[in-house]
Amino acid sequence: MNINIDYTKREPIYEQIVREVEKLITLGALTPGSQIPSVRSLAYDLGINPNTVKKAYDILEENGLIISKSTKGTFISDNTSKAKELKIEELINKINEITKELETYGIKKEEIIKRMK
């Protein structure tokens, strides 16, 4: 699993891991049923604390994207469409934030939509 972490970003590493795994699922690089590295293995590969990876995995499991099977490992769930839904929701929220910011500068929604097209 190829996860890119930017250690200079202000975004917490665990959030970067979550975002990267979601992206890999959405792009089809991680398919339902495929096994992902253990917490310790990924932490070692990334050179970070295992608790950071554990926190990311907990979020991914809470979102229904991964499943931990005792003594067998961690796997991508069959519910991969959820990853796409979460990403779309995140992007729409970003668009809404940017739209609100542009409106504070006096740009009307019609102008924003026109420029987006």
C-alpha positions as CSV (number, residue, x, y, z in Angstrom):
1,M,0.0,0.0,0.0
2,N,1.6,3.2,-1.2
3,I,0.7,6.0,1.3
4,N,2.2,9.5,0.8
5,I,2.6,11.5,4.0
6,D,3.7,15.1,4.1
7,Y,5.4,15.6,7.5
8,T,5.6,19.3,6.9
9,K,1.8,19.8,6.6
10,R,-0.2,21.1,9.5
11,E,-2.8,18.4,8.8
12,P,-2.3,15.6,11.4
13,I,-0.6,12.4,10.1
14,Y,-3.6,10.2,11.0
15,E,-5.9,12.4,8.9
16,Q,-3.5,12.1,6.0
17,I,-3.5,8.3,6.3
18,V,-7.3,8.3,6.3
19,R,-7.4,10.5,3.3
20,E,-4.8,8.4,1.4
21,V,-6.6,5.1,2.1
22,E,-9.9,6.6,1.1
23,K,-8.3,7.8,-2.2
24,L,-6.8,4.4,-2.9
25,I,-10.2,2.8,-2.3
26,T,-12.0,5.3,-4.5
27,L,-9.4,4.9,-7.3
28,G,-9.7,1.1,-7.1
29,A,-6.1,0.5,-6.0
30,L,-7.5,-1.1,-2.8
31,T,-10.4,-3.5,-3.6
32,P,-12.9,-5.1,-1.3
33,G,-11.4,-8.0,0.6
34,S,-7.8,-7.0,0.0
35,Q,-5.6,-7.0,3.1
36,I,-3.9,-3.9,4.2
37,P,-0.7,-3.7,6.4
38,S,-0.9,-4.2,10.1
39,V,-0.8,-1.2,12.3
40,R,2.8,-2.0,13.3
41,S,3.9,-2.7,9.8
42,L,2.5,0.5,8.4
43,A,3.9,2.5,11.3
44,Y,7.3,1.1,10.7
45,D,7.2,1.7,6.9
46,L,6.1,5.4,7.5
47,G,8.5,5.9,10.5
48,I,5.7,7.0,12.8
49,N,4.1,5.9,16.1
50,P,1.8,2.9,15.9
51,N,-0.8,4.8,17.9
52,T,-1.1,7.3,15.0
53,V,-1.8,4.5,12.5
54,K,-4.2,2.9,15.0
55,K,-6.1,6.2,15.2
56,A,-6.4,6.3,11.4
57,Y,-7.5,2.7,11.2
58,D,-10.1,3.3,13.9
59,I,-11.6,6.1,11.9
60,L,-11.6,4.1,8.7
61,E,-13.3,1.2,10.6
62,E,-15.8,3.6,12.1
63,N,-16.6,4.8,8.6
64,G,-17.1,1.3,7.4
65,L,-14.2,1.2,5.0
66,I,-12.1,-1.4,6.7
67,I,-12.8,-4.5,8.8
68,S,-10.4,-5.9,11.4
69,K,-10.6,-9.6,11.8
70,S,-9.1,-10.9,15.0
71,T,-5.8,-12.8,14.3
72,K,-6.3,-12.6,10.5
73,G,-5.6,-8.9,9.8
74,T,-7.3,-5.8,8.5
75,F,-9.2,-5.8,5.2
76,I,-11.0,-3.4,2.9
77,S,-14.7,-3.8,3.4
78,D,-17.3,-4.6,0.7
79,N,-18.8,-1.2,1.3
80,T,-16.3,0.7,-0.9
81,S,-19.0,2.9,-2.4
82,K,-19.0,4.6,1.0
83,A,-15.5,5.9,0.4
84,K,-16.7,7.6,-2.8
85,E,-19.7,9.1,-1.0
86,L,-17.4,10.5,1.8
87,K,-15.0,12.0,-0.7
88,I,-17.9,13.6,-2.7
89,E,-19.3,15.0,0.6
90,E,-15.9,16.4,1.5
91,L,-15.4,18.1,-1.8
92,I,-18.9,19.6,-1.8
93,N,-18.2,21.0,1.7
94,K,-15.0,22.6,0.3
95,I,-16.9,24.1,-2.6
96,N,-19.5,25.5,-0.1
97,E,-16.7,27.0,2.0
98,I,-15.0,28.6,-1.0
99,T,-18.3,29.9,-2.2
100,K,-19.0,31.6,1.1
101,E,-15.6,33.1,1.2
102,L,-16.0,34.5,-2.3
103,E,-19.4,35.9,-1.4
104,T,-17.7,37.8,1.5
105,Y,-15.7,39.5,-1.2
106,G,-18.8,40.6,-3.0
107,I,-18.9,38.0,-5.7
108,K,-22.4,36.8,-6.5
109,K,-23.3,33.1,-6.7
110,E,-24.2,33.5,-10.4
111,E,-20.7,34.8,-11.1
112,I,-19.1,31.9,-9.2
113,I,-21.2,29.4,-11.1
114,K,-20.3,31.1,-14.4
115,R,-16.6,31.0,-13.6
116,M,-16.7,27.4,-12.5
117,K,-18.2,26.3,-15.9
